[in-house]
Amino acid sequence: MIQKEHEHIENTKHDLQIVLIAENIRTPENLGMIMRLSEAFGLEKIYFVGEHAIDLTTKAKRASRNTYKTMDYEFVVDVKKQFSQLLEVGYHAIALEITKFSEPIHNLRINNQKKVVLIIGSERQGISEELLQFCQNHYHIPMFGGNSSINVVNALSIGLFKITENPNKH
């Protein structure tokens, strides 16, 4: 058999401290997949923020493939306070959003930053102006078809891969 069994796979680790802020995620499946991806990429914590954010439903739990049991996450009301605390302890804030200032994601370099907070936004509205103002850098994923964006979970996959692809070489 060519394909490996899960128990025979040893994942590597990175030395980054990555925190995710997910604003106003409304779809249970997206919330669950965000947890699954965050666990797979070795994130420290997820903050689900915003007044329109969905709670941890049965569909979200199912989509998370049980990572909701092991992933550190929190539903936060006062995002400004939480964000300020992260910045005070040295986190570098990156927004994954199309803005006037955003660069293509292939330009993303974390250099010597070991603490990164990645911000993603709602499926419909993206990241709020309020949160964008906290971010030192904005990155977007270039599109080649007719759409200007992709699903938030797919975008998160690309963003986390780019951040972790060679953490010691950035």
N, C-alpha and C positions, 0 to 999 in steps of 0.2 A: 504494500500500500504506500503510495507516494505522500498522501496527506498525513500530517502528524496528528496524533491524538492530543487533546488539550493538556493532559497530565504530563506530556513530554515536552512542553513548550516552556522555556525559561525566558521571561521578559527582562530586558535591560532596564536600568534605572538612570535617571538624570539627576543632576544636582541643583536643579532650579526649584524655586518656591513659586508656584503658579496658583493664583487665586482667580476665580471667574466671578464676574458680576453679570447676571442674566436679568435684563430688565423687561418686565411685563410679558413674560412668556405665557401665552394663552392656551396652547394646545397640550393636552396631557402627554401625548406621544412624544412631542418635542421635549417636554420637561424630563421625561424618563430617559430619552436618548442623550440629553445633555448630561445627565448623571452618569450614564454608561460611558460616554466619551471621556468625561472628566476623570473617571476612575482609570480608564484605559491609558490615558496620557499622564497619570501620576499627579493630578492636581491636589493641592492641599485642602481647598474648600471652595464651595459654591455659595454665593449669596443670590438668592432669588429675590428681586426687589420690584417695587412698583405696586400701585393700588389696583392694577388690573391683572396681576400675576395669578395664575391658577395654583391651587393647592396640590398636594401629593395624593392624587386619585388612584383608584385601582388600575386604570389604563396607564397612568404614569409609572406605577410600580412595575407593571408587566413589561413596559418598554425598557425600563432600566435594567432588566435581567437581574434583579435582586441587588444591584449596586446601591440602592437607596438604604440598604442595611449596613453598608461599609463606608460609603462616601460621606464625608463631613459636609453638611449643608445647613443652611439657615434661611428662613423667610424673614426679610428685614423691611421695616417700614421706613426708618430714617436713613436713607441711603447716603445723604451728605455726611452724616456723622461717621458712618462705616467707611466711606471712601476717604475721608480726612484721616482717619486712624491708620488706614493702609499706607497712605502717602507719607504720613509722619514717621513710619517705621521703615521707609526706604523703598516701597514698591514703586515701580515704573508703570504708569497707566497707558494702556494701548486700547484704542477703540477699533473694532472691526466694523467699519461703516463707510459708506460713500459720502464724502463731504467735499467742500470747496478746497480743503487742505489735505485730503487723503492722498496717499501714495499707493502705487500698486504693491500688493503684498510681497512680491518677490524682492522688494527693497527693504523688507523688515530685517533689521539687525538688532539683536539685544545686547551686543557687545559684551561688556563685563557685568551687565545687570544679572543678578541672581534671583531678584524678586520682581515678578511681573504680575500685574493685575490686568486681565483681558476682559473687555466689556463687549457684550453682545446685546442686541436690542430685540424688541418684539417683532413678531412675524409681519405685522402690517406697518408699523410706524418706525421701526429701527430704534436707534438709541436717541433718547431725549436730548434736547439742546443743553439742559442742565448737566447731564452726565458728560456730554462731549466736552464741555468747558474744563472738566477736571483732567482730561487726557492729554498727555504730552505728545502723543502721536496718533494719527488716524491712518488706517490702511484699508484698502478695498481690494476685492478679488476681481481682476479684469474678466469681462464677459465677451464672448465672441458671437453669440447669437442675438436674438431680438430682445431678450430680457435684460434688465439692468441689475438683477440680483438673483440669488439662489436661496433655498431654504436655510433657515438659521442653523440647523444642525449640520448641514453640509458645509456651510461657511465656517462653523466652529471647528469641524474636522480639519479643514485646510489651515485655519489659523493656528490650531494647536500643533499640527505637524510642522508648520514653518517655525514656530517658536522652539520646538524641541528637536528639530532635525539634526543639529550638530551643536548642542548647547555650549560646548567648550571651544568651538571654533568661531563663534559670532563675534 
